[in-house]
Amino acid sequence: MDLNAVQMLVAVVQAGSMTAGAERLGVPLPTASRRIRALEQALKVELLERSTRGVKLTEAGARLFEHASRGLDILHEGHDAVVSDQAHIKGKLRLSVPPSFSPWWPLISDFQKDHPDIRVNLLSTERRVHPVEDGIDVVLRVGEVEHEALIVRHLLKYRHVLVASPQFLASHGRPEHPHDLSRLPCATWSLGTNTSITWRFPNVAVAPNAVLSTNDSMHLLHSVLAGEVITELPPFIVKDAIEQGLLVLLLRDYPLPEYALNLLYPAHRHPSTVVRTYLEYCRRRIPSLVDACDVAAIPI
């Protein structure tokens, strides 16, 4: 039995005419009439008596209407219950987020306040986590992604910034061009001990004078605050220090490359209610993420 046709029958009876029923469901009149006739043909019985004054249920139509209207009411109640239960979703959410990605910490905290019955298991690692192989529901990844087994939801793009302390600049001078970084003490982010680092600017690439290389952004922040080096860091890590005068933004006319921020989850697995709720929550928080990652918002 065609549920759309049954719904059409109920709407016509409740509205009092074929025209009014079609308008109630937002379908053309010929479509409404065709659906009910198809339903009658499928059941091999006349459901409506049609006249110039409107429509009237036959005995068979009345029996169907009684059961159908009650069934549709139950379906609507179920729909409303599911919608109202979204605030009480229960389950486990397995996430992966890069270390030191501080804008994500309040997002997860607020998400759990809104959904207190969701337990979050968070893996913080620089390793390129794969959702399927590592058993992760949603991965937050910095950088472009191309993988046919993954669905990618792009959030935003942002740039790292170069910073130094006022004490460092007083001792070593302020760089005016990217080439100056090849002679000044710098600290770089690197995963490998033998990896050569290049900082890329518009129309110029520079090998910085790297006196320190580490994959720990908090170590880089410590070193630059101590006045030991120039380094590049995400804007959300250094914004407060710049506003407090502890760090100075360098080479603003030479922006570093953009990084893409994406959410990844398996393409072959239908997202659970918990995952869908989390993805939607992240989408709504994009404006606050943009503010945290906005280089232009950092004062000179």
C-alpha positions as CSV (number, residue, x, y, z in Angstrom):
1,M,0.0,0.0,0.0
2,D,1.3,3.4,-1.0
3,L,1.7,5.5,2.2
4,N,1.6,8.8,0.2
5,A,-1.7,7.8,-1.3
6,V,-3.1,6.9,2.2
7,Q,-1.9,10.2,3.5
8,M,-3.6,11.9,0.6
9,L,-6.9,10.1,1.4
10,V,-6.8,11.3,5.0
11,A,-6.0,14.9,4.0
12,V,-8.9,15.0,1.5
13,V,-11.4,13.7,4.1
14,Q,-10.1,16.0,6.8
15,A,-10.1,19.0,4.5
16,G,-13.5,18.2,3.1
17,S,-12.6,18.2,-0.6
18,M,-10.1,17.0,-3.1
19,T,-8.9,20.5,-3.8
20,A,-8.5,21.5,-0.1
21,G,-6.7,18.2,0.6
22,A,-4.2,18.7,-2.2
23,E,-3.5,22.3,-1.0
24,R,-2.9,21.0,2.5
25,L,-0.2,18.6,1.3
26,G,1.1,21.0,-1.3
27,V,0.5,18.8,-4.3
28,P,-1.3,19.5,-7.6
29,L,-4.9,18.5,-7.8
30,P,-4.4,16.0,-10.6
31,T,-1.7,14.3,-8.6
32,A,-4.0,14.0,-5.5
33,S,-6.8,12.5,-7.6
34,R,-4.4,10.1,-9.4
35,R,-3.0,8.9,-6.0
36,I,-6.4,8.1,-4.6
37,R,-7.5,6.3,-7.7
38,A,-4.4,4.2,-7.7
39,L,-5.1,3.3,-4.1
40,E,-8.6,2.3,-5.0
41,Q,-7.3,0.2,-7.9
42,A,-4.7,-1.5,-5.6
43,L,-7.4,-2.3,-3.0
44,K,-10.0,-3.1,-5.7
45,V,-12.6,-1.1,-3.8
46,E,-14.1,2.4,-4.1
47,L,-13.0,4.6,-1.2
48,L,-14.7,7.9,-2.0
49,E,-18.0,8.9,-3.5
50,R,-17.3,12.0,-5.7
51,S,-19.9,14.6,-6.5
52,T,-20.1,18.3,-7.4
53,R,-20.6,19.0,-3.6
54,G,-17.3,17.3,-2.7
55,V,-16.3,13.8,-1.6
56,K,-17.8,11.4,0.9
57,L,-16.3,8.2,2.3
58,T,-17.7,4.9,1.3
59,E,-18.1,2.2,3.9
60,A,-14.8,0.7,2.9
61,G,-13.2,4.1,2.8
62,A,-14.5,4.9,6.3
63,R,-12.8,1.7,7.7
64,L,-9.5,2.6,6.0
65,F,-9.7,6.2,7.1
66,E,-10.2,5.2,10.7
67,H,-7.1,3.0,10.8
68,A,-5.0,5.2,8.5
69,S,-5.7,8.5,10.4
70,R,-4.8,6.7,13.7
71,G,-1.6,5.3,12.2
72,L,-0.5,8.7,10.8
73,D,-1.1,10.2,14.2
74,I,1.3,7.6,15.7
75,L,3.9,8.3,13.0
76,H,3.7,12.1,13.7
77,E,4.1,11.4,17.4
78,G,7.1,9.3,16.7
79,H,8.7,12.0,14.6
80,D,8.1,14.6,17.3
81,A,9.5,12.2,19.9
82,V,12.7,11.7,17.9
83,V,13.1,15.5,17.4
84,S,12.6,16.3,21.1
85,D,15.0,13.5,22.1
86,Q,17.9,15.1,20.3
87,A,18.9,16.9,23.4
88,H,19.0,13.6,25.3
89,I,21.1,11.6,22.8
90,K,23.1,8.9,24.5
91,G,26.2,7.1,23.2
92,K,29.9,7.2,22.8
93,L,31.8,9.6,20.4
94,R,35.4,8.7,19.4
95,L,37.3,11.7,18.1
96,S,40.8,12.6,17.0
97,V,42.1,16.2,17.2
98,P,45.6,17.5,16.6
99,P,47.6,18.3,19.8
100,S,47.4,22.0,21.0
101,F,44.4,22.7,18.8
102,S,42.9,24.8,21.6
103,P,39.8,26.2,19.7
104,W,38.4,22.7,19.8
105,W,38.6,22.3,23.6
106,P,35.7,24.7,24.4
107,L,33.7,23.3,21.4
108,I,33.9,19.7,22.9
109,S,33.2,21.1,26.4
110,D,30.1,23.0,25.2
111,F,29.0,20.0,23.1
112,Q,29.0,17.8,26.2
113,K,27.1,20.4,28.2
114,D,24.4,20.4,25.6
115,H,24.5,16.6,25.4
116,P,25.5,15.3,28.8
117,D,24.8,11.7,28.0
118,I,27.4,11.5,25.2
119,R,30.8,10.2,26.4
120,V,33.7,11.5,24.4
121,N,36.9,9.5,23.8
122,L,39.5,11.9,22.4
123,L,42.8,10.8,20.7
124,S,45.2,13.7,20.4
125,T,48.1,12.9,18.0
126,E,50.1,14.3,15.2
127,R,49.9,11.0,13.4
128,R,47.6,10.9,10.4
129,V,44.7,8.9,11.9
130,H,42.4,6.9,9.6
131,P,38.8,6.7,10.9
132,V,38.2,3.1,9.8
133,E,41.6,1.6,10.7
134,D,41.8,3.4,14.0
135,G,38.2,3.1,15.1
136,I,37.5,6.8,15.2
137,D,34.1,8.3,14.4
138,V,35.3,11.8,13.3
139,V,38.8,13.1,12.7
140,L,39.7,16.7,12.7
141,R,42.6,17.1,10.3
142,V,44.7,20.1,9.2
143,G,45.7,19.9,5.5
144,E,44.2,18.8,2.2
145,V,42.6,15.3,2.1
146,E,42.0,13.0,-0.9
147,H,40.7,9.6,0.1
148,E,37.9,7.8,-1.7
149,A,36.9,5.9,1.5
150,L,36.4,9.1,3.5
151,I,33.8,11.9,3.5
152,V,35.4,15.3,4.0
153,R,33.5,18.3,5.5
154,H,35.5,21.4,5.0
155,L,35.3,23.9,7.9
156,L,37.7,26.8,7.1
157,K,41.2,27.8,6.0
158,Y,43.8,29.7,8.2
159,R,47.4,30.7,8.1
160,H,50.2,30.3,10.7
161,V,52.0,33.5,11.7
162,L,55.6,34.4,12.5
163,V,56.2,35.8,15.9
164,A,59.1,37.0,18.2
165,S,59.3,38.6,21.6
166,P,60.1,42.3,22.1
167,Q,63.3,41.2,23.9
168,F,64.4,39.1,21.0
169,L,63.8,42.0,18.5
170,A,65.7,44.4,20.8
171,S,68.7,42.0,20.8
172,H,68.7,40.7,17.2
173,G,66.8,43.3,15.2
174,R,63.5,42.9,13.4
175,P,63.4,41.0,10.1
176,E,62.2,43.1,7.2
177,H,62.2,40.4,4.5
178,P,61.9,36.6,4.6
179,H,65.5,36.2,3.6
180,D,66.5,37.7,7.0
181,L,65.2,34.5,8.7
182,S,68.2,32.5,7.3
183,R,70.5,34.4,9.7
184,L,68.3,34.9,12.8
185,P,67.7,32.1,15.4
186,C,64.5,30.3,14.5
187,A,62.5,27.4,15.9
188,T,60.5,25.2,13.5
189,W,57.8,22.6,13.8
190,S,58.9,19.2,12.5
191,L,58.0,15.6,12.9
192,G,61.4,14.1,11.8
193,T,64.8,14.8,13.2
194,N,66.4,14.8,9.7
195,T,63.6,16.8,7.9
196,S,64.8,20.0,6.2
197,I,62.4,22.9,6.8
198,T,61.4,25.5,4.3
199,W,59.2,28.5,5.1
200,R,57.3,29.5,2.0
201,F,56.1,33.0,1.4
202,P,54.7,34.7,-1.7
203,N,57.3,34.4,-4.5
204,V,60.1,33.3,-2.0
205,A,61.1,30.2,0.0
206,V,63.5,30.4,2.9
207,A,65.4,27.8,4.9
208,P,65.3,29.3,8.4
209,N,68.2,29.2,10.7
210,A,66.6,26.5,12.8
211,V,68.3,26.2,16.2
212,L,65.4,24.2,17.4
213,S,63.0,21.8,15.7
214,T,60.1,20.0,17.5
215,N,56.7,18.6,17.0
216,D,55.4,20.2,20.2
217,S,53.7,23.6,19.6
218,M,53.8,24.4,23.3
219,H,57.6,24.0,23.3
220,L,57.8,26.5,20.4
221,L,55.6,28.9,22.3
222,H,57.8,28.6,25.4
223,S,60.9,29.3,23.4
224,V,59.6,32.3,21.6
225,L,58.2,33.8,24.8
226,A,61.6,33.3,26.4
227,G,63.1,35.5,23.8
228,E,65.2,32.8,22.3
229,V,63.8,32.4,18.7
230,I,61.5,33.5,15.9
231,T,58.9,30.8,15.2
232,E,55.7,30.2,13.3
233,L,52.6,29.1,15.2
234,P,48.8,29.0,14.6
235,P,47.2,32.3,15.4
236,F,44.9,30.9,18.1
237,I,48.0,29.9,20.1
238,V,49.7,33.3,20.0
239,K,46.8,35.7,19.9
240,D,46.6,36.3,23.6
241,A,50.3,36.8,23.9
242,I,50.3,39.3,21.1
243,E,47.4,41.2,22.7
244,Q,49.3,41.3,26.0
245,G,52.4,42.7,24.3
246,L,54.4,39.5,25.0
247,L,54.9,38.7,21.3
248,V,55.1,40.7,18.1
249,L,53.7,39.7,14.7
250,L,56.4,39.7,12.0
251,L,56.4,40.0,8.2
252,R,52.7,40.7,8.0
253,D,53.1,41.6,4.3
254,Y,54.5,38.1,3.6
255,P,51.7,35.7,4.6
256,L,52.5,32.0,5.1
257,P,50.4,29.4,3.1
258,E,46.9,28.5,4.0
259,Y,46.0,25.3,5.9
260,A,42.6,23.6,5.4
261,L,40.7,22.4,8.4
262,N,38.5,19.4,7.7
263,L,36.3,16.9,9.5
264,L,36.7,13.3,8.2
265,Y,34.5,10.2,8.7
266,P,34.0,6.9,6.8
267,A,32.2,7.1,3.5
268,H,30.8,3.5,3.7
269,R,29.3,3.9,7.2
270,H,26.0,5.7,7.7
271,P,26.6,8.3,10.4
272,S,25.0,7.5,13.7
273,T,22.7,10.0,15.4
274,V,25.6,10.9,17.8
275,V,27.9,11.6,14.9
276,R,25.4,13.6,12.9
277,T,24.6,15.7,16.0
278,Y,28.4,16.4,16.5
279,L,28.9,17.3,12.8
280,E,26.0,19.7,12.9
281,Y,27.3,21.2,16.2
282,C,30.7,21.8,14.5
283,R,29.1,23.4,11.5
284,R,27.3,25.9,13.8
285,R,30.5,26.8,15.6
286,I,32.4,27.7,12.4
287,P,32.0,31.5,13.0
288,S,33.7,31.3,16.4
289,L,36.5,29.1,14.8
290,V,37.0,31.7,12.1
291,D,37.5,34.4,14.8
292,A,40.0,32.2,16.6
293,C,42.0,31.5,13.4
294,D,41.7,35.0,11.8
295,V,45.2,36.5,11.3
296,A,43.6,39.9,10.3
297,A,42.1,40.1,13.8
298,I,45.5,40.0,15.5
299,P,46.7,43.6,16.3
300,I,50.0,44.9,14.9
